[in-house]
């Protein structure tokens, strides 16, 4: 499972890097993240059908895992509503790293709602 998640993350990151490099060269503007923070929270973390819950239970499909990867990358590209941008980058990197490594315990801890909401919401 660890290697499958890591493989999916690497492929998604490759597509993201390849896709954004061409666009960045064309107009040299910083691209808007693919998902807003609100969209990521709603789809990835809220409710009984959240992608996070599916991953933690081992029930997420490869497509859902790839979508979650893209959402976490977008999450890291957004600016937090409040709090320090450097802290935001550290926390979102921790989420991505734990998810990429397939470390479900670290991933569950990194995606604890209160940890982020107390600082950034």
PyMOL commands that set and color helices and strands:
alter all, ss='L'
color gray80, all
select helices_A, chain A and resi 2-27+37-45+51-57+62-77+85-101+104-110+113-120
alter helices_A, ss='H'
color red, helices_A
deselect
rebuild
show_as cartoon
